[in-house]
């Protein structure tokens, strides 16, 4: 009886061990098969991308990610899907893919690239500064994230440049609205717009004009002291600009006349000197 029980135990252990090996073998085969499927889907996506079929490429990249989410190929496939959408100007799809990537893979080594592609996808949608407010603000916000988190990368260099362009766009919008209010004699609204340019976008190409417009508004309102304050600021920073000359002429009505007389005299003197030099070689 004891021998019989011992024999049954040995048989049971042998069967369990065999089953375990069989399951393990099947598991390994299945895992390898799954990885091959992922690589095949990724390869098909890459070939489609190179062939110009970006929609199919994005589909295959998404398929590769879904097949094996734990694989190292999953985040790479997600980024490639976003890039596929981007190069065909499907910015909405690219943005959705990148935002999902940032959420699902917050510690990935290529997160800086994901933020950069996201910022560029917003930036490329800016056509009209009076209408594309959402794209402008989202692009600037994302570029600022890049500057803050990845300051020593090539992405940061381009982000700084793009922010400068965006600030020019935003300043241009403020100037456009400010000029409109000025023409409609809505002085307070005009002042607020021009002040926004000086306070928030002082490194843009519109700062000198904004200062001049403030001089104009305050001078028109009879607030000469306030006008002079901005004229001095304009002269200190942009003395050689045409905007300073325009502001100066508001306070000195004879300025333009005297300026022309000085230029005429200077040209006459220059011509006399040139004639004198020419005579040396005759």
C-alpha positions as CSV (number, residue, x, y, z in Angstrom):
1,X,0.0,0.0,0.0
2,X,2.8,2.4,0.9
3,X,4.7,1.5,-2.3
4,X,1.5,2.2,-4.3
5,X,1.1,5.7,-2.8
6,X,4.7,6.4,-3.3
7,X,4.4,5.4,-7.0
8,X,1.3,7.6,-7.4
9,X,3.2,10.6,-5.9
10,X,6.2,10.1,-8.2
11,X,3.9,9.9,-11.2
12,X,2.0,13.0,-10.1
13,X,5.2,15.0,-9.6
14,X,6.4,13.8,-13.1
15,X,3.2,14.9,-14.7
16,X,3.2,18.3,-13.0
17,X,6.8,18.9,-13.9
18,X,6.0,18.0,-17.5
19,X,3.0,20.3,-17.6
20,X,5.1,23.1,-16.1
21,X,7.7,22.7,-18.8
22,X,5.1,22.5,-21.5
23,X,3.4,25.7,-20.2
24,X,6.8,27.4,-19.9
25,X,7.8,26.3,-23.5
26,X,4.4,27.6,-24.9
27,X,4.8,30.8,-23.0
28,X,8.3,31.4,-24.5
29,X,7.1,30.5,-28.0
30,X,4.1,32.9,-27.6
31,X,6.3,35.7,-26.3
32,X,8.8,35.4,-29.1
33,X,5.9,35.2,-31.6
34,X,4.4,38.4,-30.1
35,X,7.7,40.3,-30.3
36,X,8.1,39.2,-34.0
37,X,4.6,40.6,-34.7
38,X,5.6,43.9,-33.1
39,X,8.8,44.1,-35.2
40,X,6.9,43.2,-38.3
41,X,4.2,45.9,-37.7
42,X,6.9,48.5,-36.9
43,X,8.8,47.5,-40.1
44,X,5.6,47.8,-42.2
45,X,4.9,51.2,-40.6
46,X,8.4,52.4,-41.4
47,X,8.2,51.2,-45.0
48,X,4.8,52.9,-45.4
49,X,6.2,56.1,-44.0
50,X,9.1,56.1,-46.4
51,X,6.7,55.4,-49.2
52,X,4.5,58.4,-48.3
53,X,1.5,56.5,-47.0
54,X,1.5,58.2,-43.6
55,X,-2.0,57.1,-42.6
56,X,-1.2,53.5,-43.0
57,X,2.2,54.1,-41.4
58,X,0.6,55.6,-38.3
59,X,-1.9,52.7,-38.2
60,X,0.9,50.1,-38.2
61,X,2.9,52.0,-35.5
62,X,-0.2,52.1,-33.3
63,X,-0.7,48.4,-33.9
64,X,2.9,47.7,-32.9
65,X,2.4,49.6,-29.6
66,X,-0.9,47.9,-28.8
67,X,0.5,44.4,-29.5
68,X,3.1,44.6,-26.8
69,X,2.7,47.7,-24.6
70,X,5.5,46.5,-22.3
71,X,8.0,46.3,-25.1
72,X,10.7,48.9,-25.6
73,X,9.2,49.3,-29.1
74,X,5.9,50.6,-27.7
75,X,6.9,54.2,-26.9
76,X,9.1,54.3,-30.1
77,X,6.1,53.3,-32.1
78,X,3.9,55.9,-30.5
79,X,6.4,58.6,-31.4
80,X,6.7,57.4,-34.9
81,X,2.9,57.5,-35.3
82,X,2.9,61.1,-34.1
83,X,5.7,62.0,-36.5
84,X,3.8,60.3,-39.4
85,X,0.8,62.6,-38.7
86,X,3.0,65.6,-38.3
87,X,4.8,65.4,-41.6
88,X,1.5,65.2,-43.5
89,X,0.2,68.3,-41.6
90,X,-2.4,66.3,-39.6
91,X,-1.5,68.4,-36.6
92,X,-4.6,67.5,-34.6
93,X,-3.8,63.8,-34.7
94,X,-0.1,64.4,-34.0
95,X,-1.0,66.5,-31.0
96,X,-3.4,63.9,-29.6
97,X,-0.8,61.2,-30.1
98,X,1.9,63.2,-28.4
99,X,-0.2,64.3,-25.5
100,X,-1.0,60.6,-24.9
101,X,2.7,59.7,-25.1
102,X,3.6,62.3,-22.5
103,X,0.9,60.9,-20.2
104,X,1.7,57.2,-20.7
105,X,5.5,57.4,-20.8
106,X,6.3,60.3,-18.4
107,X,9.9,59.1,-17.8
108,X,10.9,58.1,-21.3
109,X,14.3,59.1,-22.5
110,X,12.8,60.8,-25.6
111,X,10.3,62.9,-23.7
112,X,12.2,66.1,-24.7
113,X,11.6,65.2,-28.4
114,X,7.9,64.6,-27.7
115,X,7.5,68.0,-26.2
116,X,9.4,69.6,-29.0
117,X,7.3,67.9,-31.7
118,X,4.2,68.9,-29.7
119,X,5.3,72.5,-29.6
120,X,6.1,72.6,-33.3
121,X,2.7,71.0,-34.1
122,X,1.0,73.9,-32.4
123,X,3.4,76.5,-33.9
124,X,2.8,75.3,-37.5
125,X,-0.9,76.0,-37.1
126,X,-0.3,79.7,-36.5
127,X,-1.5,81.6,-39.6
128,X,-3.4,84.6,-38.4
129,X,-2.5,86.2,-35.0
130,X,-6.0,87.6,-34.7
131,X,-7.6,84.1,-35.0
132,X,-5.1,81.4,-33.9
133,X,-5.0,82.4,-30.3
134,X,-5.2,78.9,-29.0
135,X,-2.3,77.6,-31.1
136,X,-0.2,80.6,-30.2
137,X,-0.7,80.2,-26.5
138,X,-0.2,76.4,-26.5
139,X,2.9,76.7,-28.6
140,X,4.5,79.3,-26.3
141,X,3.5,77.3,-23.2
142,X,5.1,74.1,-24.6
143,X,8.3,75.8,-25.8
144,X,8.6,77.3,-22.3
145,X,8.4,73.8,-20.8
146,X,11.3,72.8,-23.0
147,X,13.4,75.8,-21.9
148,X,12.7,75.0,-18.3
149,X,13.2,71.2,-18.3
150,X,15.7,70.7,-21.1
151,X,17.8,73.9,-21.2
152,X,21.0,72.4,-22.5
153,X,19.5,70.7,-25.6
154,X,19.2,71.8,-29.3
155,X,15.4,71.8,-28.7
156,X,15.9,74.6,-26.2
157,X,17.9,76.7,-28.6
158,X,15.1,76.5,-31.2
159,X,12.4,76.9,-28.5
160,X,14.0,80.2,-27.5
161,X,14.0,81.4,-31.1
162,X,10.4,80.3,-31.7
163,X,9.3,82.1,-28.5
164,X,10.8,85.3,-29.9
165,X,8.8,84.9,-33.0
166,X,5.6,84.2,-31.0
167,X,6.2,87.3,-28.9
168,X,6.5,89.3,-32.2
169,X,3.2,87.9,-33.3
170,X,1.5,88.7,-30.0
171,X,2.9,92.2,-29.9
172,X,1.8,92.7,-33.5
173,X,-1.7,91.7,-32.4
174,X,-1.7,94.2,-29.5
175,X,-0.4,97.0,-31.8
176,X,-3.1,96.3,-34.4
177,X,-5.8,96.6,-31.8
178,X,-4.2,99.6,-30.2
179,X,-4.0,101.4,-33.5
180,X,-7.7,100.7,-34.1
181,X,-8.7,102.1,-30.7
182,X,-6.5,105.2,-31.4
183,X,-8.3,105.8,-34.7
184,X,-11.6,105.5,-32.9
185,X,-10.4,107.9,-30.2
186,X,-10.8,105.2,-27.5
187,X,-7.8,106.5,-25.7
188,X,-7.8,104.4,-22.5
189,X,-8.2,101.2,-24.5
190,X,-5.4,102.3,-26.9
191,X,-3.1,103.1,-24.0
192,X,-3.7,99.7,-22.4
193,X,-2.7,97.9,-25.6
194,X,0.4,99.9,-26.2
195,X,1.4,99.4,-22.5
196,X,1.0,95.7,-22.9
197,X,3.6,95.7,-25.7
198,X,6.0,97.6,-23.5
199,X,5.4,95.6,-20.3
200,X,5.1,92.1,-21.8
201,X,6.9,92.2,-25.2
202,X,9.7,94.7,-24.7
203,X,12.2,92.7,-26.7
204,X,10.1,92.7,-29.9
205,X,10.4,95.0,-32.9
206,X,7.2,96.8,-31.9
207,X,8.5,98.4,-28.7
208,X,9.7,101.7,-30.2
209,X,6.4,102.2,-32.1
210,X,4.4,101.4,-28.9
211,X,6.4,104.1,-27.0
212,X,5.7,106.6,-29.8
213,X,2.0,105.8,-29.8
214,X,1.9,106.4,-26.1
215,X,3.5,109.8,-26.7
216,X,0.9,110.6,-29.3
217,X,-2.0,109.6,-27.2
218,X,-0.9,111.5,-24.1
219,X,0.0,114.5,-26.1
220,X,-3.4,114.5,-27.8
221,X,-5.1,114.3,-24.4
222,X,-3.0,117.3,-23.2
223,X,-1.0,115.2,-20.7
224,X,2.3,116.7,-21.8
225,X,4.3,115.6,-18.8
226,X,3.2,112.0,-19.4
227,X,4.0,112.3,-23.1
228,X,7.4,113.6,-22.3
229,X,8.1,110.7,-20.0
230,X,7.6,108.2,-22.7
231,X,9.5,110.4,-25.3
232,X,12.5,110.4,-23.0
233,X,12.3,106.6,-22.6
234,X,12.0,106.3,-26.4
235,X,15.0,108.6,-26.9
236,X,17.1,106.8,-24.4
237,X,16.6,103.4,-26.1
238,X,15.8,104.2,-29.7
239,X,17.3,107.6,-30.4
240,X,18.2,106.7,-34.0
241,X,14.8,105.3,-34.9
242,X,12.2,107.1,-37.0
243,X,9.7,106.7,-34.1
244,X,11.9,108.9,-31.9
245,X,12.0,111.6,-34.6
246,X,8.2,111.4,-35.0
247,X,7.8,111.9,-31.2
248,X,10.3,114.7,-31.1
249,X,8.5,116.6,-33.8
250,X,5.3,116.6,-31.7
251,X,7.0,118.8,-29.1
252,X,9.0,120.9,-31.6
253,X,6.9,122.0,-34.5
254,X,9.9,123.4,-36.3
255,X,11.9,120.2,-35.8
256,X,11.1,118.8,-39.3
257,X,11.8,122.0,-41.0
258,X,15.2,122.4,-39.2
259,X,16.0,118.7,-39.9
260,X,15.6,119.2,-43.6
261,X,17.7,122.4,-43.6
262,X,20.5,120.5,-41.7
263,X,20.3,117.6,-44.2
264,X,20.4,120.0,-47.1
265,X,23.4,121.9,-45.7
266,X,25.2,118.6,-44.9
267,X,24.7,117.3,-48.4
268,X,26.0,120.6,-49.9
269,X,29.1,120.4,-47.7
270,X,29.6,116.7,-48.7
271,X,29.4,117.6,-52.4
272,X,31.9,120.4,-52.0
273,X,34.4,118.0,-50.3
274,X,33.9,115.4,-52.9
275,X,34.6,117.9,-55.7
276,X,37.7,119.1,-53.8
277,X,38.9,115.5,-53.6
278,X,38.2,114.8,-57.2
279,X,40.3,117.9,-58.3
280,X,43.3,116.2,-56.7
281,X,43.2,113.5,-59.3
282,X,42.5,115.8,-62.3
